[in-house]
Amino acid sequence: MLNIGDIVLDLNPGEKSQDRMNTFLVIGISNTSDSMTAACISPEVDRYNSGQFTESISSIDIDTGSLKGDCIVLVDKMMSVSSEHYEKVASLKKEKLDKILRLFSHYAVYSHYLSRLDNRRTSGSNIPPSGKVLDENDLFNMVDASLDMWLTAGRFHDEFEKSFAEFLDLRYVLAVNSGSSANLLALSALTSHRLGEDRLKKGDEVITVAAAFPTTIAPIVQNGLIPVFVDVVPGTYNIDPEQIENAISKRTKAIFLAHTLGNPFDIDKVLQIRDKYRLFLIEDNCDALGSRYNAKGSNEKYTGTFGDIATFSFYPAHHITMGEGGAVATNDSRLNKIMLSIRDWGRDCWCPTGKDNTCGQRFSQQHGQLPVGYDHKYVYSHLGYNLKITDWQAAIGLSQLQKLPMFIEKRKENFKLLHDGLKPFKDYLILPSASDKSDAAWFGFPITVKQNNKFDKNKLVSFLEKNNIGTRQLFAGNILRQPVFLNSEIKMRIGNSEFLLSNNLVESDYKMMPNTDITMSSTFWIGIWPGLSQEKIEYLVRKFADFFNLH
Ligand SMILES: Cc1ncc(COP(=O)(O)O)c(C=O)c1O
């Protein structure tokens, strides 16, 4: 009787031996016959070592029996074996067998991946504005995470947080289940009692913009804080640096801004104001992973490393994906500890999933008015959430991280191609612009249609959509004009205005931010994501030319 993990020898090798191989590793059982599936084992280690689906074995991997010298298992070369014609000579240790069986799964997954490859390519002239770029390594990692059967945050999660922190050159990263959760977590952390006098209290103000993604603004309101809106600059779509100081009041405690569509905001100016007024700065870096900025007095660094906390999204449209996912990052151990607590139900304990008593004092401390020795695992220091990710998300995040440098380069390349291609239409279109101090890994390519008597944004957008070119709005456009603001009584300010209520705004209020309205009515963006080839970008440029020939 043979078992999975047994190494067997062909008793009558004769002609059927492949490549002089007569030793096999049993890797599969059959429900329908006595025979079992086995992978070939070759003594020619050097010959096969570079194969994708090979694993070398030596005597240290043997549990029982013996092996003649080092050899290599080829899981992409298989045979059928039975106890009648094959003799068991050894069996593999569990760890090595696990590794080889994972490789066997990868082989099956790879075949499946190859067979579907053609279906996955974006067909013909279809140009989505964003998309994910996955390869077999993402699939392998997902399969590995499944084979672990760990489910919650585990080894992939720990490795992702560590690798992502290394990439950013920051001390702490916490993975969360979306960019929106990251934003909620970052701002909630600033309200923690652990910050003492520095904490943000109800009624404190946070500077932001209204031409934004809604969940950059929502946490401000959700935490009982007051958003103070500042206008943006067409072309950069970032906060107008000259107007920030004007919006600051005695109650201002934080600045919370995205690097819009990957374009770094004026970090020098924002840092100068942050330092002058001793504010917190949260960088919503959800769209800007890989963008860099050369700030005064520091070397060029990634955006997301300048503020107190940075947030990231790994939704499929973003620079890397986990399906759903995100992260917060900081260099501040106090903020990291607060965010860990709020991310993980608000608990005081910091044990990773599946571990107990990391503090070594699980049953010997006294917290709040709880009895001495109350289990530290069930002590809560914040009103928290559960914003954690699963190990599948982390597994795919890790394999995506390997490709991030290539993704960043491709985004920059596509951006340049498109920018060069659309330059002839500059009389009609405001093309995106970045500061000389930045090197942006753009998320999308924003375009504003200048006022003219031939066409407007809607006309251009509908022409592009008809030609299979996907377009997107610059998120909320002007969030103050969105139903959610009109139907709620959100206390807010615009620039240096008095307090306003969102359901009471009048045209003269909106006029305080004219560029935000222009962004809403005249701006849209198209894709430059890494899945778009040069050919597609050229098609895109041709379609713009067609449009201008017609108008
Ligand atoms: C600037 C910005 N912040 C936050 C988010 C939210 O990220 P998620 O979709 O992962 O919740 C997005 C989403 O695209 C975004 O563009």
The ligand as an SDF file (V2000), in Angstrom:
LIG
                    3D

 16 16  0  0  0  0  0  0  0  0999 V2000
   -8.2590   59.4820   -2.8530 C   0  0  0  0  0  0  0  0  0  0  0  0
   -9.0060   58.2590   -2.4090 C   0  0  0  0  0  0  0  0  0  0  0  0
   -9.1550   58.0430   -1.0980 N   0  0  0  0  0  0  0  0  0  0  0  0
   -9.8050   56.9550   -0.6330 C   0  0  0  0  0  0  0  0  0  0  0  0
  -10.3290   56.0250   -1.5010 C   0  0  0  0  0  0  0  0  0  0  0  0
  -11.0760   54.8520   -0.9490 C   0  0  0  0  0  0  0  0  0  0  0  0
  -10.4380   53.6370   -1.1890 O   0  0  0  0  0  0  0  0  0  0  0  0
  -11.2610   52.2660   -1.1520 P   0  0  0  0  0  0  0  0  0  0  0  0
  -12.0210   52.1860   -2.4310 O   0  0  0  0  0  0  0  0  0  0  0  0
  -10.2340   51.2190   -1.0210 O   0  0  0  0  0  0  0  0  0  0  0  0
  -12.1690   52.3450    0.0210 O   0  0  0  0  0  0  0  0  0  0  0  0
  -10.2080   56.2140   -2.8690 C   0  0  0  0  0  0  0  0  0  0  0  0
  -10.7630   55.2240   -3.8070 C   0  0  0  0  0  0  0  0  0  0  0  0
  -10.5180   55.1810   -4.9700 O   0  0  0  0  0  0  0  0  0  0  0  0
   -9.5280   57.3570   -3.3360 C   0  0  0  0  0  0  0  0  0  0  0  0
   -9.3920   57.5860   -4.6510 O   0  0  0  0  0  0  0  0  0  0  0  0
  1  2  1  0
  2  3  1  0
  2 15  2  0
  3  4  2  0
  4  5  1  0
  5  6  1  0
  5 12  2  0
  6  7  1  0
  7  8  1  0
  8  9  2  0
  8 10  1  0
  8 11  1  0
 12 13  1  0
 12 15  1  0
 13 14  2  0
 15 16  1  0
M  END
$$$$
